[in-house]
């Protein structure tokens, strides 16, 4: 088959981009289509993408628009509908905020859309920027979001098949698009089991290890809750990631909080190996690849009970879930973890690792290929 992969935008590297990389491994000859592309903005991950054949939209070729793309989301329908996919047998769109599911295809081309989430800013979910507090932006947003919601529904009807990245996303697809979908969890890089066994033997709660979170430093991730808990309990917290809220978060951080910004894969491995627990406070997270990646190292998780997280973080089995998005609720769960015996803690690490293995790249590849063989053959 001649295959095309369509992705919202290539200007940052997160969970959606990990899925795209995994799809490219499955279909190494596939062409890539996207709205905007900036290789240098991908940091250390650009080596994964630099040799790809990327077809850039007309929008992405205009420097000013390409740089300040967010205010021009109203052009999304025109951008996606300008591409021609008639020469492809199979098109897989990787769709999130930029709604790449809205491309047009005609028979015999089969279009499968992997939905990371319906656009959060269209349906009342928290976004990286609290845009509603700026009155000009709020007026502008309400003017264009109504028509974009209408188009998003139209766009959601175009793919032949929809894949959801979690049960949470599947529910949103049913709610907003009135369509059924199949859940295929995204791929996660899982640490080698031998290394995890060695860690489990040497780590114990009385050691000098630290807590960790890996995240974009954006409002919806609620890193401030983690920092306030660390300030209150004086536990060591390492924060890996960058983002627009970095300056504010550093201003409220106490002496036990360390910002590591971007780190290499080899550094990340060492950071995970010496960590005690992974903290996560994002609201309405559809899946949470960073959480599962940490679990692959046998790290128990303390996470906010929201979105797709409870699909794999089981309270008191491989981690703890807190119900109120504030530091007091988090502190209670931190105390529960630190009061575990070493035996119970190591038992939890083993359960955590076992959970993570469900989300390996190998399982993702198998599930995607099984889905394609089933549906493309019968279409």
C-alpha positions in Angstrom: 0.0 0.0 0.0 1.0 3.6 -0.6 0.6 5.3 2.8 0.4 8.9 4.0 0.6 10.0 7.6 -1.1 13.3 8.5 -0.2 15.2 11.7 -1.5 18.4 13.2 1.8 20.3 13.4 5.5 19.6 14.0 6.6 22.5 16.2 6.9 20.6 19.5 7.5 17.1 20.7 5.0 15.5 23.0 2.8 12.4 23.3 1.1 13.0 19.9 4.5 13.2 18.2 5.6 10.0 19.8 2.6 8.3 18.2 3.5 9.8 14.9 7.1 8.4 15.2 5.7 5.0 16.1 3.4 5.1 13.0 6.4 6.1 10.8 8.3 3.0 12.1 5.4 0.8 11.1 5.2 2.5 7.7 8.8 3.7 7.0 8.0 4.7 3.4 5.0 6.8 4.3 4.9 10.5 3.3 4.2 13.0 6.1 1.7 15.9 5.8 1.4 18.7 8.3 0.4 22.3 8.8 3.6 23.8 10.2 7.0 22.4 10.7 10.1 23.7 12.6 12.8 21.1 13.0 14.8 23.2 15.5 11.9 23.5 17.9 11.8 19.8 18.4 15.0 19.9 20.5 16.8 16.6 21.0 14.0 14.7 19.2 14.7 16.3 15.9 17.0 13.5 15.0 14.0 11.2 14.8 12.4 13.4 12.1 15.1 15.1 10.2 15.2 12.6 7.4 11.5 12.4 6.8 9.8 13.5 3.6 7.5 16.2 5.0 4.8 17.9 2.8 4.1 21.3 4.3 0.8 23.1 3.9 0.7 26.5 2.1 0.0 28.0 5.5 3.3 26.6 6.9 5.3 28.1 4.0 4.3 31.7 5.0 6.9 32.8 7.6 4.7 35.1 9.6 1.8 32.7 9.8 4.1 29.8 10.5 5.6 31.6 13.5 2.3 32.9 15.0 0.1 30.1 14.0 -2.3 29.9 17.0 -4.4 33.1 16.2 -5.0 31.7 12.7 -6.8 28.5 13.7 -9.8 29.7 11.8 -7.9 28.8 8.7 -7.8 25.1 9.7 -10.6 24.0 7.4 -9.0 25.6 4.4 -5.5 24.2 5.2 -6.6 20.6 5.5 -9.0 20.6 2.5 -6.2 21.9 0.3 -4.3 18.6 0.4 -4.7 15.9 -2.3 -4.5 12.3 -1.1 -5.9 10.6 -4.3 -2.6 8.7 -4.9 -2.7 6.9 -1.6 -4.3 3.7 -0.6 -4.3 4.4 3.1 -4.1 7.7 5.0 -3.7 7.8 8.8 -4.3 11.1 10.4 -3.0 11.9 13.9 -5.5 14.4 15.1 -5.7 16.7 18.1 -6.1 20.5 18.4 -5.5 21.2 14.7 -8.1 18.6 13.6 -6.2 16.9 10.9 -9.0 14.4 10.7 -10.7 17.0 8.5 -8.7 16.1 5.4 -10.8 15.0 2.4 -10.3 11.5 0.9 -12.3 9.6 -1.7 -12.7 5.9 -2.4 -10.8 3.7 -2.8 -8.5 5.6 -0.3 -9.1 4.5 3.3 -8.8 7.2 6.0 -8.2 6.1 9.6 -7.9 8.8 12.2 -6.1 8.3 15.4 -7.8 10.8 17.8 -5.6 12.1 20.6 -8.4 14.4 21.8 -11.2 16.6 20.5 -9.8 20.2 20.5 -9.8 21.1 24.2 -10.3 24.8 23.5 -13.6 24.1 21.6 -15.3 22.0 24.3 -14.5 23.7 27.6 -11.4 21.8 28.8 -8.4 23.5 30.2 -5.7 24.6 27.8 -2.1 25.7 28.0 -3.2 29.4 28.1 -6.0 30.8 30.1 -7.2 32.7 27.1 -10.6 33.6 28.6 -9.1 36.1 31.0 -8.0 38.4 28.1 -11.1 40.1 27.0 -10.0 40.7 23.4 -8.9 37.1 23.0 -12.1 36.0 24.7 -14.3 37.9 22.2 -12.2 36.6 19.3 -12.3 33.1 20.6 -16.0 33.0 21.0 -16.5 34.4 17.5 -14.4 31.7 15.7 -14.9 28.8 18.1 -18.6 28.4 17.2 -17.9 27.9 13.5 -14.9 25.7 14.3 -17.0 23.5 16.5 -19.4 23.1 13.6 -16.6 22.3 11.2 -15.0 19.9 13.7 -18.1 17.9 13.8 -18.2 17.8 10.0 -14.5 16.8 10.0 -15.1 14.0 12.4 -17.5 12.4 10.0 -14.9 12.2 7.2 -12.6 9.4 8.3 -13.7 5.9 7.5 -12.7 4.7 11.0 -11.8 6.4 14.3 -9.2 5.2 16.8 -9.2 6.7 20.3 -6.1 6.8 22.5 -8.0 5.9 25.7 -11.5 5.1 27.0 -11.7 8.7 28.1 -11.2 9.9 24.5 -13.6 7.3 23.3 -16.3 8.8 25.5 -15.6 12.3 24.2 -15.8 11.1 20.6 -19.2 9.6 21.3 -20.3 12.8 23.1 -19.1 15.4 20.6 -19.0 13.5 17.3 -21.8 10.9 17.8 -19.4 8.2 16.4 -18.0 5.0 17.8 -14.3 4.3 17.9 -11.8 1.6 18.8 -9.4 2.2 21.7 -5.7 1.6 20.9 -3.5 2.9 23.6 -0.5 5.0 22.4 3.0 3.5 22.4 5.3 4.1 25.4 9.1 3.5 25.6 9.4 0.9 28.3 12.7 0.4 30.2 14.5 -2.9 30.0 13.2 -5.2 32.8 16.7 -6.1 34.0 17.4 -2.5 35.0 14.1 -2.3 36.8 14.9 -5.4 38.8 18.2 -3.9 39.9 16.5 -0.7 40.9 13.8 -2.5 43.0 16.6 -4.2 44.9 18.4 -1.1 45.9 15.7 1.6 46.3 13.9 2.0 49.6 11.8 4.7 51.1 14.5 5.7 53.6 17.0 6.6 50.8 18.0 10.0 49.4 15.9 9.6 46.3 13.5 12.3 45.0 10.1 12.8 43.5 9.8 13.6 39.8 7.4 14.9 37.2 7.9 15.2 33.5 5.6 17.7 31.7 5.1 20.8 29.7 5.1 23.7 32.1 1.6 24.9 31.1 -1.5 25.9 33.1 -3.5 22.7 32.5 -0.7 20.5 33.9 -1.0 22.2 37.4 2.7 21.9 38.3 2.0 24.6 40.9 0.1 22.0 43.0 3.2 19.7 43.0 5.5 22.6 43.9 3.3 23.7 46.8 3.2 20.2 48.2 7.0 19.9 47.9 7.4 23.3 49.7 5.0 22.2 52.5 6.5 18.7 53.0 10.1 19.7 52.1 10.5 16.7 49.8 12.9 16.9 46.9 11.1 17.4 43.6 12.7 17.4 40.1 10.7 18.9 37.3 11.7 18.0 33.8 10.2 20.1 31.0 9.8 23.6 29.7 6.9 25.9 28.9 5.3 29.3 29.1 4.6 29.0 32.8 8.3 28.3 33.7 9.0 31.8 35.1 6.0 31.8 37.4 6.6 28.3 38.6 10.2 29.1 39.5 9.1 32.1 41.4 6.9 30.0 43.8 9.4 27.1 44.1 11.1 26.4 47.4 14.7 25.2 47.9 13.8 21.5 47.5 12.4 22.0 44.0 14.8 21.7 41.0 14.0 22.6 37.4 15.9 20.4 34.9 14.3 21.8 31.7 15.2 19.6 28.7 17.4 16.5 29.2 18.8 13.8 26.9 17.4 10.3 26.8 20.4 8.9 28.6 20.1 11.6 31.4 16.4 10.8 31.6 17.1 7.2 32.2 19.4 8.0 35.2 16.8 10.4 36.6 14.1 7.8 36.5 16.4 5.1 38.0 17.0 7.1 41.2 13.5 8.5 41.6 11.1 7.4 44.4 7.7 8.3 42.8 6.2 10.1 39.8 3.8 13.0 40.5 1.1 14.1 38.1 -1.6 16.7 38.5 -3.0 17.4 35.0 -6.7 17.9 34.8 -8.7 15.9 32.1 -5.5 14.3 30.6 -6.7 12.0 27.9 -3.9 9.4 28.4 -0.6 10.5 29.8 2.4 8.9 28.1 4.9 10.4 30.5 3.1 8.7 33.4 3.3 5.3 31.8 6.9 5.8 30.8 7.8 6.4 34.5 5.8 3.3 35.4 8.0 1.4 33.0 10.9 2.1 35.5 8.8 0.7 38.3 7.9 4.1 39.7 4.6 4.3 41.6 2.5 7.2 40.6 0.6 9.7 42.7 -1.8 11.4 40.3 -5.0 13.5 40.2 -8.0 11.3 39.7 -9.1 12.7 36.3 -9.4 11.9 32.6 -7.8 8.7 31.4 -5.4 8.3 34.3 -7.7 5.9 36.4 -7.7 3.5 33.4 -4.3 2.3 34.5 -3.3 3.9 37.8 -5.1 1.8 40.4 -5.3 3.4 43.9 -3.1 1.6 46.5 -2.0 -1.1 43.9 0.4 0.7 41.6 0.1 4.2 42.9 -2.3 6.6 44.6 -5.1 8.9 43.2 -6.0 12.1 44.9 -9.5 13.6 44.4 -9.1 17.4 45.0 -6.7 19.4 42.9 -4.8 21.1 45.7 -1.7 20.5 47.7 -3.5 19.2 50.8 -5.1 16.4 48.9 -1.8 15.5 47.3 0.1 15.7 50.7 -2.3 13.0 52.1 -1.3 10.6 49.4 2.4 11.4 49.7 2.1 10.5 53.4 0.4 7.2 52.5 3.2 6.3 50.2 6.0 7.3 52.6 4.3 5.2 55.4 4.5 2.0 53.3 6.8 -0.7 54.5 9.8 -1.4 52.2 8.1 -4.7 51.3 4.9 -3.1 50.3 6.7 -0.4 48.3 8.7 -2.9 46.3 5.5 -4.8 45.7 3.9 -1.7 44.3 6.9 -1.1 42.1 6.5 -4.6 40.6 2.8 -3.9 39.9 3.6 -0.6 38.3 6.1 -2.2 35.9 3.6 -5.0 35.1 1.0 -2.3 34.2 3.4 -0.4 32.0 4.2 -3.4 29.9 0.7 -3.3 28.4 1.6 -0.1 26.6 4.8 -1.2 24.8 5.6 -0.1 21.2 5.3 -3.8 20.2 1.7 -3.9 21.4 0.9 -0.7 19.7 2.3 -1.9 16.4 0.4 -5.2 16.7 -2.9 -3.5 17.5 -2.5 -1.0 14.6 -1.6 -3.6 12.1 -4.5 -5.9 13.2 -6.9 -3.0 12.9 -5.7 -2.1 9.4 -5.8 -5.8 8.2 -9.3 -6.1 9.5 -10.8 -2.9 8.2 -8.8 -2.2 5.0 -9.4 -5.7 3.8 -13.1 -5.5 4.3 -13.6 -2.0 2.9 
